[in-house]
Amino acid sequence: MKIDNPLVSIITPSYNSENFISETINSILNQTYKNWELLITDDCSTDTTLDIIKSYQNNDNRIKLFVLESNGGAGVARNNSIKYAKGRYIAFCDSDDQWKSDKLEKQIHFMRQNNLVFTYSSYDVIDESGNFIKSIKAPKKITLKKILSNNYVGCLTAIYDSYAIGKQSMPVIRKRQDWVLWINILKVIKNTKGLDESLAIYRDRKNSISSNKIQMIKYNWKVYYEVLGFNKFKSVLLMLNFITHYAIKVIK
């Protein structure tokens, strides 16, 4: 596969990730696409996460480490890394997730071949011990209307072109900040395409913020009404639409 290789900035927030951060970094190091920088912003870890990151940083100058002065959440940590990113493409991989080795190569090629400024892919889900649970199939196409009804984009699969739409940051909220970013991008580009091939591995952790699905549903109201600024009527309609999509997903 012959393509020129613009720099990709990989955005990774970390917090008490000593059990998983090595697998995450190794999956980046093993990419067949080599022109990347890994920007890790640590959100005040109290375990050995920083020591592990520094050990990798000492052996590869593509790895950059930033440490926040106070705990602000994943959105704040991601935004800090985005601020220092130098790459054309901004990609995301959390500190307990992994990429398959050809993820960047295939996805950057897909973006350039189809003239896309924002893409995503399917991904696998594993448990805390690394056992396979299921695969999440990404839709081939999403629109602004579709993304408002449900977050179809796994954060660990998303890449956007900062040259085309500028650096796009996440809102400073504790949950659903990635979903809001995709909505804001689609407000500009209207629609985009994704790869149905699984290119990443999401780790489902029992005590993570995203694991509490009921709280996540409740938080959607905050996104619709407070963050996106929709009126109450539209927010209620979007909530009902989201709950319907979620119920169908659970039944399946």
N, C-alpha and C positions, 0 to 999 in steps of 0.2 A: 504494500500500500504506500504509494508515493504522495506525500503532501508536504508543503512547507510546514514548519513547526513553530508557530508563535508561542510565546511564554504563557503558561497557565498558572494562575495563582490559586492554590488550594487553601481553603479557609477551614481551620479546625479549632473549635473551642474545646478546652479541657477543664475538667474538675474532678479530682479524686479518681483518676482513671488508671491507676497503677496496674490493674488486672488486665486491661485491654489495650492500652496505648501502644504497646510494642507491636501488636498485630496490625493496628491501624497504620503505623509508620512503615512497617515492612511491606504492607500492601501498596503503599505509595512508592517506595524504593523499587519495587518489582515491576513498575509500569513499563511497558514497551515504549511508550512515549516519554522521552527523557527531559524535555525542556519545560520544567516546572519549578515552582518554588512552593514550599510548604510553610504557611504562616500559622503558627499555633499561638493562640492567646489563652493563657491559663487564668482561670477565674478563682484564684486564691485557694489552690489545692492544699490540703493538710497532710496528704500521704506522700509517697515517693514519686509521684507523677513528674515533678520538675526534674528530679535526678535522672529519670529514665529519658526524658526528652533531651536533656543536656548531653547525655552519653551519645545519642544519635547526632545531635547538632555538632559535636566535636569531630565527627567523621564525615559530615556532608554539609557543605556551606549553603546548600539550597534550603536547608531547614532553618527557619527564623522563629525565635521564641520571644513572646511578650508576656508580661505578668501584670495583671490588673491590681490596683491598690486596694480595691474593695470588691466584694462579690456582687456582680450585677446581672448574672444570668447569661444563658447561651447567646441571646441576641446581642447583648453588649459586647461579649467576647468576639463574636463573629464580625461585628461592625469595626472593632479595633483592628482586626486583621485586614479587613477590606480597605481600611484607610491607608494601610502601608503597602497594599498589593501593587505590584508593578506590571502584572500580566495583562494581556488583552482579554483573556478568558478568565472568569471567576467561577471556581468550582467549590463544592462543599463536601466535606467528609468529617463527621463527628468522631470523637476520640474513642468510641466503642464500636465503630463501624469499619468496614473494609471495602476496598475496591478489587475487582478482578483485574488481572494483569493487563488486559488489553482495553480497559475501560476508556482511558483518555484517548488512545489511538483511534478507536472506533467512533467515539462520540464527537471528537473534533473533526474527523473526516466527514461524519454525517452532517454536522453543522455547516461545514464549508461547501459540501457537495449540494446541499439543499438551500443554501443561502439563508440560514436560520440564525437568529440572535439569542435564542433561549431554547434549550432542550432538556430532556429527561429520559429515563429508561426504566425498564422493569428491574426488579431486584429480588433477592432471596431474603428470607427471614430465618435467623437462628436464635436459639436460646442462650442463656448466659454461659452454658458449657460448650457452646459451639455446635450443638445438634440442629440439623435442618428441621424447620417447622413447616414452611410453605414458601411459595413464590408469589409475589405481587405483580400482576400483569399491568403494565402501563398502557393507557389508551394511545392509539396511534396519533390522535389529534386532540387538542384542547382549545377551547375558546374562553373568553372572559366569562360568559354566561355559565359555562361548564365548571370552571374553577371556583366560581362563587358558590356552587352547590356542594362542592366537596373538594378537599385537597388531594388531587390525583398525582401530585409530584412528590416523590420521596426526596427529602433534602439531600441525602447522600448521592443522588443521581443528577442533581441540577447543575447546569452550566449556563452562564450568560456571557454575551459579548460586550465588554465594557466600552469598547471603541464605538460600538453602534448606538448604545443607549446610555452610556455613562456609567459610573460606579453607582450601583443601587444598594442601599443599606436596608437593614431590617428595623422595624419599629421597636422601641424599647419597652417590650412587654415580655412577661415570663413565659407565655405559651403562645403557640400558633404564629410566632413572628415570621417563620419561613413562608407559611401560607399567605400572609399579607404581602410579602415581597413578591410572590408569584402573581398575585392579583394585581399589584401595582405595575408589574412588567407587562402583563396582558392588557392592562388599560391602554398601554402605549402601542403594543404590536398586534393586539386583537386576537391572534391565534398563533399556534405553533404546532410542531410535530415532535414525537418522541420515538425512541427505539423500543420495540417490544422485546428485544433480547435482554436478559438479565445481566447487568454489568457491575452490580454491587451487592454487598451483604450487610443487612441491617440486624443489629443485635437487639432483641426484645428483652429489656430488663424490667423485672417486676416492680422495682421501686423508682423507676424513672418518672419524670414529669409526664411524659407522653403515654405512659402505661395506664393512667387512670382515665379511661374512656368517658365515664360519666362527667367528670370534671372538664374534660376536653369539650364535650358537647355544650356544657354550660358556658364555657369560655367563648363559644362562637357568638353568643349575644354581644359580648364585649367587643369582639372584632367587627361585627356588622354595625352596631349602633354607635360605639364610642370611637373605635379606631378608624373605620372607613367612613363614618359620618352619615350613614343611611338613616332615613326617618324610621319611626317605630313600625309603620305599616310595612314598609319594604323589608325591614329587619325581621319581622314576624314571618313574612312569606319565605324569606331565605332560610330562616330557622326550620320551618316546616319542610321545606325542600331538602335541607340537609339531613334532618331526622329520617325522612323517607328513604334517602339514599343509604344512610347508615343502617337502618333496619333491614333493608334488602341485602346489604353486605353481610350483616350478622347471620341472617337466615341461610345465605349461601354457604 
